[in-house]
Amino acid sequence: MGDLMFNRAYPFIDTNGGANITNWIQVLRKTVEELENDTIYIYGHGNSEFGITGNKDDLILKSNFLEALLEYTQKGINEGKSKEEIAKAEVIPGFEVFKAPGWGLTLSRNIEAAYEELSSSYDR
């Protein structure tokens, strides 16, 4: 799975390289649908408590996190909050197990990427 999977860790969302959270969700869900239920996945990164291998439930959890990230950020935008205000969150409810894997991959950076993606959709 490479960099598509950060097992219970905040991912690097490379918006400058073309990353799109909405598409990421679709790819993870399509993978779960198309591969066998007993498939073992090897991830690019993982929370040290959970490791870098797992099953479809991990992919579903990751796609649910990304969806919640977009929803949380959109809610803040709808409330008139700035990117900085929204990015102050310490956790997205329901995803307390997610951790920063180090090297600057924090929830705030994920929120900033989601904000940019959602804001750019208004510019189209």
C-alpha positions in Angstrom: 0.0 0.0 0.0 3.0 2.3 0.4 2.1 5.9 1.3 -1.6 5.3 0.8 -1.7 3.7 4.2 -0.5 5.3 7.4 -2.0 2.8 9.9 -3.6 4.8 12.7 -1.2 7.7 12.0 -1.7 11.1 10.5 -0.6 10.9 6.9 1.5 13.1 4.7 -1.0 14.8 2.4 1.2 16.1 -0.4 -1.1 18.7 -1.9 1.8 20.2 -3.9 2.3 16.8 -5.5 -1.4 16.5 -6.4 -2.7 14.6 -3.4 -6.5 14.7 -3.1 -8.2 13.5 0.0 -11.5 12.7 -1.7 -9.7 10.5 -4.3 -7.6 8.9 -1.5 -10.9 7.8 0.2 -12.1 6.3 -3.1 -8.9 4.4 -3.7 -8.9 2.9 -0.2 -12.6 1.9 -0.5 -12.1 0.4 -4.0 -9.2 -1.6 -2.8 -11.3 -3.1 0.0 -14.1 -3.9 -2.5 -11.8 -5.5 -5.1 -9.5 -7.7 -3.0 -10.3 -10.8 -1.0 -11.4 -10.5 2.6 -8.4 -12.3 3.9 -5.9 -10.1 2.1 -3.0 -9.0 4.3 -1.9 -5.5 3.5 1.6 -4.0 3.9 1.5 -0.3 4.8 4.1 2.4 4.2 3.8 3.7 7.7 2.1 2.9 11.0 1.4 3.9 14.6 4.0 1.9 16.5 1.2 0.3 18.6 -0.4 -1.2 15.4 2.4 -1.8 13.0 2.6 -1.8 9.2 0.6 -4.8 8.3 -3.1 -5.5 8.7 -6.4 -6.2 7.0 -9.3 -4.5 5.3 -10.6 -3.1 8.6 -7.5 -0.9 8.8 -8.1 0.5 5.3 -11.8 1.2 6.2 -10.7 3.0 9.3 -8.2 5.1 7.4 -10.9 6.0 4.8 -13.3 6.8 7.6 -10.6 9.1 9.2 -10.1 10.9 5.9 -13.8 11.4 5.5 -14.1 12.7 9.0 -11.2 15.0 8.4 -13.0 16.6 5.4 -16.3 16.8 7.4 -14.6 18.3 10.4 -12.8 20.9 8.3 -15.9 21.7 6.3 -17.9 22.2 9.5 -15.3 24.8 10.6 -15.4 26.5 7.2 -19.2 26.7 7.4 -18.9 28.2 10.9 -16.7 31.0 9.5 -13.5 29.8 11.2 -10.1 30.4 9.8 -7.8 27.6 8.7 -5.7 28.4 11.8 -8.7 28.1 14.1 -9.8 24.8 12.7 -6.2 23.4 12.8 -6.0 23.9 16.5 -7.9 20.7 17.1 -6.1 18.1 19.1 -8.2 15.2 17.9 -11.0 14.4 15.6 -13.7 12.7 17.6 -13.8 8.9 17.1 -10.2 8.8 16.0 -8.3 9.3 19.2 -6.1 6.3 18.5 -4.5 8.2 15.6 -1.0 9.6 16.4 1.6 11.8 14.8 4.2 9.4 13.4 6.9 12.0 13.7 8.7 14.2 11.2 6.0 16.9 11.4 3.0 14.8 10.4 0.4 16.3 12.8 -3.4 16.6 12.7 -3.0 20.3 12.2 -1.1 19.7 8.9 -3.9 17.2 7.8 -6.5 19.9 8.6 -4.6 22.5 6.6 -4.5 20.1 3.6 -8.2 19.4 3.9 -8.9 23.2 4.2 -6.9 23.8 1.0 -8.7 21.0 -0.8 -12.2 22.2 0.3 -11.4 25.8 -0.4 -10.1 25.1 -3.9 -13.3 23.4 -4.7 -15.1 26.7 -4.3 -12.8 28.4 -6.8 -13.8 26.1 -9.6 
